């Protein structure tokens, strides 16, 4: 018997509980370690950590605040979960990312379960490998932002619908799965607003129009589902409206209708804005993306068509956000679980040649990285940033090398029969996941610079009393308030708190001249005070001979303290 036939008769790693447990444990160790391996990076990570901290500190779980100011852009689920995490485990980086990290794992577990139920155990395992290693999903699972929180709840909605509507399902299983679907929609709504039920509803309408499966609407358990949906969502929306009558108009009109139809937040982009994020985000599975989508196109049957629904989910979400007047990279994150299931279905049935092409494409990506990473090392525009670029380049070399080696190893394994194909899938997933985490870990010095965390010890040395004034002049620091465990008084620059400051104008200083007068008064009385100042404004203060000591400085900010007469 030759080596090829021996490979054919060997046990697949997917049939080995020991191998699967080893993969799962190794994956979880890296996943949880990376939650606390980096500083919280502004803007999102600092913002939502601070909102959770303030919620816990004030004991107000209804009215959302940022920097002590009413902040009504989004619902409270992420803040609730962050505050609960802080209450249980204290303040810290991994605690601030725990909820999004768990939401990422919910997605991986959900596609594994759903792939097993819809297609086969093997498809479920492959779907988990695909989603868990996809660059965007694995990366955003380690970022404290609303996008992964929304996506984790959306995947419950999508997978509940798929499991509950599949052919030959029992009545009890259908009811339970549909209740998971309705709960997922409700929690998605509590994560990021009306899109939590509008987009899944639109997907269902489009799917039924395409397939003529009108009977599906009778299988949604709509009565029980609506009761569950409103039981989860209605209490908070009612309570916050009663406490803050200005909330409904701002939240429903400004944050939904105006945000989608206009560039009110200055977050526009071309129609192709999301294509680079899709192509990069699905790595290392870019070489089988189109084949996975085609698996949904060609599905034709008289019953429920899960691949068609997955295709509609992915394409409609992508289209919806592409035509929106507001675009940010994380918006398309909810499409990746659907893509993972479609790709897994294809990979289960494809020939080794297709997988070898995907592996070579991944290896070429690594080779390209090795050839061009040196360009990143020369991007620094000043003496402070040049070492950061050079340091990050070293990490990118490692990530690119892992990508090249992983792609070549997967290409080799894919030619060794069916067992080799399964090992190729594991090699691609492992290399993609580890390379992505290495790239994220190497970014931490940049994250510290953006967050300003190097200045925390000097600031704490000045802020020895809880009532010592702390100002932000011409800029708002999203991460420092969390690390300092205190809010700032904004000067001149309202940033994203403009709406809240209209309701609470006493909480800021709109005129820089008033700040200067207040600062001079602090000095005259011998009072300690600290201000984080935009660099150009600091130069103006120098020209005005403002009494101040510089306690921290970098190209983004200057931190000053009063001088004591």
C-alpha positions in Angstrom: 0.0 0.0 0.0 1.4 3.4 -1.0 1.5 6.5 1.3 -1.4 8.1 -0.5 -3.7 5.1 0.2 -2.5 5.0 3.8 -3.5 8.7 4.0 -6.9 7.7 2.6 -7.4 5.1 5.3 -6.1 7.1 8.2 -8.6 8.6 10.7 -9.8 12.1 9.9 -8.9 14.7 12.6 -12.6 15.5 12.6 -13.3 12.0 13.9 -10.8 12.3 16.7 -12.2 13.7 19.9 -8.7 14.2 21.2 -7.7 16.3 18.2 -10.9 18.4 18.4 -10.5 19.0 22.1 -6.9 20.0 21.6 -7.9 22.5 18.9 -10.8 23.9 21.0 -8.7 24.3 24.2 -5.8 25.9 22.3 -8.2 28.2 20.5 -9.9 29.3 23.8 -6.6 29.8 25.6 -5.4 32.3 22.9 -8.9 33.8 22.6 -9.2 34.7 26.3 -5.5 35.6 26.7 -5.8 38.2 23.9 -8.8 39.9 25.6 -6.4 41.5 28.1 -3.2 41.6 26.1 -3.7 45.1 24.7 -4.6 48.6 25.9 -8.1 49.8 25.2 -7.9 51.8 21.9 -10.0 54.9 21.3 -12.5 55.6 20.2 -15.0 52.7 20.7 -13.1 50.7 23.3 -12.5 53.6 25.6 -16.0 55.0 25.2 -17.9 51.8 26.0 -15.6 50.8 28.8 -16.1 54.3 30.4 -19.9 54.2 29.9 -20.0 50.8 31.7 -17.7 52.2 34.5 -19.9 55.3 34.9 -23.1 53.1 35.0 -21.6 51.0 37.8 -20.3 54.1 39.7 -23.6 56.0 39.5 -25.9 53.1 40.0 -28.1 54.4 37.2 -28.8 51.5 34.8 -31.4 53.4 32.8 -30.0 56.8 31.6 -26.8 56.2 29.7 -23.9 58.7 30.2 -20.5 59.3 28.7 -18.2 61.6 30.7 -21.1 62.2 33.0 -23.2 63.6 30.1 -26.4 62.1 28.7 -25.5 59.9 25.8 -28.4 58.4 23.8 -26.9 57.2 20.6 -27.3 53.4 21.4 -29.3 51.1 23.6 -27.8 49.8 26.9 -27.1 46.1 26.5 -23.3 46.5 26.0 -23.1 49.0 28.9 -25.1 46.7 31.1 -22.9 43.7 30.4 -19.7 45.8 30.8 -20.9 47.2 34.1 -21.9 43.7 35.3 -18.4 42.5 34.4 -16.8 45.3 36.2 -18.9 44.6 39.3 -17.9 40.9 39.3 -14.2 41.2 38.2 -13.1 44.8 38.7 -11.9 47.3 36.1 -9.5 46.3 33.5 -8.8 45.6 29.8 -10.0 42.0 29.6 -13.0 42.8 31.7 -13.9 45.6 29.2 -13.6 43.1 26.3 -15.2 40.1 28.0 -18.7 40.7 26.6 -17.6 41.1 23.0 -15.2 38.2 23.4 -18.1 36.0 24.6 -20.3 37.3 21.7 -17.6 36.2 19.3 -17.6 32.7 20.8 -21.4 32.6 20.7 -21.1 33.1 17.0 -18.5 30.3 16.6 -20.6 27.9 18.7 -23.8 28.8 16.9 -22.6 28.1 13.4 -21.1 24.8 14.6 -24.4 23.8 16.1 -26.4 25.0 13.1 -24.1 23.5 10.5 -24.4 20.1 12.3 -28.2 20.4 12.4 -28.7 21.6 8.9 -26.1 19.6 7.0 -23.8 17.3 8.9 -21.4 17.1 11.9 -18.5 17.7 9.5 -20.0 20.9 8.1 -20.6 22.2 11.7 -16.9 21.6 12.6 -15.7 23.3 9.4 -18.1 26.3 9.9 -16.6 26.8 13.4 -13.1 26.6 11.9 -14.0 29.1 9.2 -15.6 31.7 11.5 -13.2 31.4 14.4 -10.2 32.0 12.1 -11.7 34.7 9.8 -9.5 37.7 10.3 -12.4 40.1 10.9 -14.5 38.0 13.3 -11.5 36.9 15.4 -10.2 40.5 15.4 -13.5 42.2 16.3 -14.1 39.6 19.0 -11.2 41.3 20.8 -12.4 44.9 20.4 -14.8 46.5 22.9 -17.3 47.8 20.3 -21.0 47.4 19.6 -20.5 45.7 16.3 -19.5 42.3 17.8 -22.2 42.6 20.5 -24.8 43.2 17.8 -23.3 40.4 15.6 -23.4 37.9 18.5 -27.0 38.5 19.0 -27.8 38.6 15.3 -26.2 35.1 14.9 -28.6 33.8 17.5 -31.5 35.2 15.5 -30.2 33.8 12.2 -29.3 30.3 13.6 -32.5 30.1 15.5 -34.4 30.7 12.3 -32.4 28.2 10.3 -32.7 25.4 12.9 -36.3 26.1 13.6 -37.4 26.1 9.9 -35.4 23.1 8.6 -37.4 20.2 7.2 -38.6 17.3 9.5 -38.0 19.3 12.7 -40.2 18.4 15.7 -42.8 20.9 16.9 -41.1 21.4 20.2 -37.7 22.0 18.6 -39.2 24.4 16.2 -40.9 26.4 18.9 -37.7 26.5 21.0 -35.5 27.5 18.1 -37.9 30.2 17.1 -37.9 31.6 20.6 -34.1 31.8 20.4 -34.6 33.6 17.1 -37.0 36.1 18.6 -34.7 36.6 21.7 -31.8 37.1 19.4 -33.7 39.9 17.6 -34.6 41.5 20.8 -31.1 41.4 22.2 -29.7 42.7 18.9 -32.2 45.6 19.2 -31.0 46.2 22.7 -27.4 46.2 21.4 -27.7 48.7 18.5 -31.2 49.7 17.9 -33.9 49.1 15.3 -31.7 47.3 12.8 -31.9 44.4 15.3 -35.3 43.4 13.9 -35.6 45.5 10.7 -32.8 43.8 8.9 -33.7 40.2 9.8 -37.3 41.0 8.9 -36.2 42.3 5.5 -34.2 39.2 5.0 -37.2 37.0 5.7 -39.4 39.0 3.2 -36.8 38.8 0.5 -36.2 35.1 1.0 -39.9 34.3 0.8 -40.3 36.4 -2.3 -37.5 34.5 -4.0 -38.5 31.0 -2.9 -42.3 31.5 -2.7 -42.2 29.7 0.7 -45.2 31.6 2.1 -45.9 28.8 4.6 -42.8 29.8 6.5 -44.6 32.7 8.0 -47.0 30.4 9.7 -44.1 28.6 11.4 -42.6 31.6 13.1 -44.5 31.3 16.4 -45.1 35.0 16.0 -47.5 35.3 19.0 -45.1 33.9 21.6 -42.2 35.5 19.7 -43.6 39.0 19.9 -44.4 38.6 23.6 -40.8 37.6 24.2 -39.5 40.4 22.0 -41.4 43.1 23.8 -40.7 41.7 27.2 -37.0 42.1 26.5 -37.0 45.4 24.8 -40.0 47.5 26.0 -39.2 48.0 29.7 -36.0 50.0 29.1 -37.4 52.1 26.2 -40.4 53.0 28.4 -38.3 53.8 31.5 -35.7 56.0 29.7 -38.4 57.9 27.9 -40.2 58.6 31.2 -36.9 59.8 32.8 -35.7 61.6 29.7 -38.5 62.9 27.4 -35.9 64.0 24.9 -34.7 60.5 24.2 -37.3 59.1 21.8 -36.9 61.8 19.1 -33.0 61.7 19.2 -32.8 58.0 19.3 -35.4 57.0 16.7 -35.3 60.0 14.3 -31.7 61.3 14.5 -29.9 58.1 15.2 -31.8 55.9 12.8 -33.6 57.8 10.0 -31.2 60.7 9.6 -28.1 58.6 10.1 -29.1 56.2 7.3 -30.4 58.8 4.9 -27.8 61.5 5.3 -24.2 62.1 6.2 -25.1 63.7 9.6 -22.2 61.9 11.3 -19.7 62.5 8.6 -19.2 58.8 8.1 -20.0 58.5 4.4 -18.1 56.4 1.9 -18.3 55.2 -1.7 -20.5 52.3 -2.8 -17.5 50.0 -2.7 -16.5 51.1 0.8 -17.0 47.6 2.4 -15.4 45.5 -0.3 -11.9 45.7 1.1 -13.1 44.9 4.5 -15.0 41.9 3.2 -12.0 40.6 1.3 -9.5 41.1 4.1 -12.1 40.0 6.8 -12.7 36.6 5.3 -9.0 35.7 5.1 -7.8 32.9 5.1 -10.9 31.7 3.2 -10.8 34.3 0.5 -10.1 31.6 -2.2 -13.4 29.9 -1.5 -15.6 32.9 -0.9 -17.3 33.0 -4.3 -17.8 29.3 -4.3 -19.5 29.5 -0.9 -21.8 32.2 -2.2 -22.5 30.1 -5.3 -23.6 27.2 -3.1 -26.4 29.4 -2.0 -27.3 30.6 -5.5 -27.7 27.1 -6.9 -29.8 25.7 -4.1 -33.2 24.7 -5.5 -35.8 22.6 -3.6 -39.5 22.7 -2.7 -38.9 22.8 1.0 -37.0 25.2 3.2 -33.7 26.3 1.5 -31.2 27.2 4.3 -28.4 28.1 1.9 -30.6 30.5 0.0 -31.5 32.2 3.3 -27.9 32.4 4.2 -27.1 34.0 0.8 -29.9 36.5 1.2 -28.7 37.4 4.7 -25.1 38.1 3.6 -26.0 39.9 0.4 -28.8 42.1 1.8 -26.8 43.1 4.9 -23.9 44.1 2.7 -26.1 46.0 0.3 -28.0 47.8 3.1 -24.9 49.2 4.7 -23.3 50.0 1.4 -26.2 52.4 0.5 -26.3 53.9 3.9 -25.2 57.4 4.4 -23.3 56.3 7.5 -20.5 53.8 7.1 -17.9 52.3 9.5 -15.8 49.2 9.0 -17.6 47.1 11.6 -21.1 47.5 10.2 -20.8 44.4 7.9 -19.6 42.1 10.7 -23.0 40.3 11.0 -22.6 38.7 7.5 -19.6 36.6 8.5 -21.5 33.8 10.3 -23.6 33.4 7.2 -20.5 33.3 5.0 -18.9 30.8 7.3 -21.8 28.3 6.9 -21.9 28.7 3.1 -18.2 28.3 2.8 -18.2 25.3 5.2 -21.0 23.6 3.0 -18.8 24.1 0.0 -15.6 22.9 1.6 -17.2 19.7 2.8 -17.9 18.7 -0.8 -15.2 20.4 -2.8 -12.2 18.7 -4.5 -8.8 19.0 -3.1 -7.8 21.3 -6.0 -10.1 24.1 -4.8 -8.6 23.9 -1.3 -5.1 23.9 -2.7 -5.9 27.1 -4.7 -7.2 28.7 -1.5 -4.1 27.7 0.4 -1.8 29.1 -2.4 -3.8 32.4 -2.3 -3.2 32.6 1.4 0.5 31.8 1.0 0.8 34.5 -1.7 -0.8 37.0 0.8 1.9 36.1 3.3 4.6 36.4 0.6 3.3 39.8 -0.4 3.4 40.9 3.2 7.0 39.9 3.6 7.9 41.9 0.5 6.1 45.0 1.5 6.1 45.2 5.3 9.4 47.2 5.1 7.4 50.0 3.6 5.4 50.3 6.9 8.7 50.8 8.8 9.3 54.0 6.9 5.9 55.6 7.3 6.6 57.6 10.5 6.3 61.4 10.0 8.1 62.4 13.3 10.6 61.1 15.7 8.0 59.8 18.1 6.1 57.7 15.6 9.1 56.3 13.6 10.0 53.7 16.3 6.3 52.7 16.6 6.1 51.9 12.9 9.4 50.0 13.0 8.3 48.0 16.0 5.0 47.1 14.4 6.8 46.1 11.2 8.6 43.3 13.2 5.3 41.9 14.3 3.9 42.1 10.8 6.9 40.2 9.5 6.0 37.4 11.9 2.3 37.4 10.9 3.3 37.4 7.2 5.7 34.5 7.8 3.1 32.5 9.6 0.7 33.2 6.7 3.2 32.0 4.1 4.1 28.9 6.0 0.6 28.0 6.9 -0.6 28.4 3.3 2.2 26.2 2.0 1.6 23.5 4.7 -2.1 23.5 3.9 -1.4 23.2 0.1 0.9 20.2 0.8 -1.6 18.5 3.1 -4.6 19.1 0.7 -2.9 16.7 -1.8 -2.8 13.8 0.6 -6.4 12.4 0.2 -9.5 13.2 2.3 -7.6 13.1 5.6 -5.0 15.4 4.2 -7.8 17.8 3.1 -9.1 17.9 6.6 -5.7 18.6 8.0 -5.3 21.3 5.4 -8.5 23.0 6.7 -7.1 22.9 10.3 -3.7 24.3 9.1 -5.4 27.1 7.2 -7.6 28.0 10.2 -4.8 27.8 12.7 -2.4 29.9 10.6 -5.0 32.5 9.9 -6.1 32.8 13.5 -2.6 33.0 15.0 -1.3 35.3 12.3 -4.2 37.7 12.9 -3.7 37.7 16.7 0.0 38.3 16.2 -0.8 41.4 14.1 -3.2 42.6 16.7 -0.8 42.1 19.6 1.9 44.0 17.7 -0.4 47.0 17.5 -0.4 47.5 21.2 2.4 50.2 21.3 0.3 52.1 18.9 -2.7 51.6 21.0 -0.9 52.9 24.1 0.1 56.0 22.1 -3.4 56.6 20.8 -4.9 56.1 24.3 -2.3 58.2 26.0 -1.8 55.6 28.6 1.9 56.5 29.2 0.8 59.7 30.9 -1.5 58.0 33.4 1.1 57.8 36.3 2.0 61.5 36.0 -1.7 62.5 35.9 -2.6 60.3 38.9 0.3 61.9 40.8 -1.5 65.3 40.3 -5.1 64.1 40.7 -4.7 63.0 44.3 -8.2 64.2 45.4 -11.5 63.2 43.9 -12.5 66.9 43.4 -9.2 68.0 41.6 -10.4 69.5 38.4 -9.5 67.7 35.1 -10.1 69.4 31.8 -10.0 68.5 28.1 -9.3 71.5 26.0 -10.0 71.2 22.3 -10.1 67.4 22.3 -11.8 64.6 24.2 -9.8 61.6 25.4 -11.9 58.4 25.0 -9.7 56.0 27.0 -8.0 58.1 29.8 -11.2 58.7 31.8 -11.6 54.9 32.2 -8.1 54.4 33.3 -8.2 57.4 35.6 -11.6 56.4 36.9 -13.0 59.9 36.6 -14.7 62.2 34.1 -13.4 65.3 32.3 -14.7 68.8 32.0 -14.9 69.5 28.2 -13.6 72.9 27.0 -14.7 74.3 23.6 -15.0 70.9 22.0 -18.2 69.0 22.6 -17.3 66.1 20.4 -20.0 63.4 20.2 -21.6 64.7 23.4 -23.1 67.7 21.7 -26.7 66.6 22.1 -26.2 65.8 25.8 -24.6 69.1 26.5 -27.6 70.9 25.0 -29.6 69.2 27.8 -26.9 69.8 30.4 -24.9 72.9 29.4 -23.6 73.4 32.9 -21.4 70.4 32.5 -18.9 72.0 30.1 -17.0 75.2 29.3 -17.9 76.3 25.7 -15.6 79.3 25.6 -11.8 78.9 25.8 -11.5 82.3 27.4 -13.6 81.2 30.3 -11.3 78.2 30.8 -8.3 80.5 30.8 -9.8 82.6 33.5 -10.8 79.6 35.6 -7.2 78.2 35.2 -5.6 81.4 36.4 -8.0 81.4 39.3 -6.8 77.9 40.3 -3.2 79.1 40.2 -3.9 82.2 42.3 -5.7 80.1 44.9 -2.9 77.5 44.9 -5.3 74.8 43.7 -4.2 71.7 41.8 -5.7 71.2 38.4 -4.9 69.2 35.2 -5.7 69.8 31.6 -5.3 67.7 28.5 -4.7 70.2 25.7 -4.6 70.0 21.9 -1.1 70.8 20.7 -1.9 73.9 18.8 -3.9 75.3 21.7 -1.0 74.7 24.0 1.2 76.9 21.8 -1.4 79.6 22.1 -1.4 79.2 25.9 2.4 79.7 25.8 2.0 82.9 23.9 -0.5 84.1 26.6 1.9 83.2 29.3 -0.6 80.9 31.0 0.9 79.6 34.2 1.3 75.9 33.7 3.7 72.9 34.1 4.0 70.3 31.3 3.6 66.8 32.9 3.2 64.8 29.7 3.5 65.4 26.0 3.3 63.6 22.7 2.4 64.6 19.1 -1.3 64.1 19.9 -1.6 66.0 23.2 0.0 68.1 25.9 -0.9 67.6 29.5 -0.4 70.5 31.8 -0.9 71.1 35.6 -1.2 74.3 37.6 1.8 75.9 39.1 1.6 76.5 42.9 2.5 80.1 44.0 
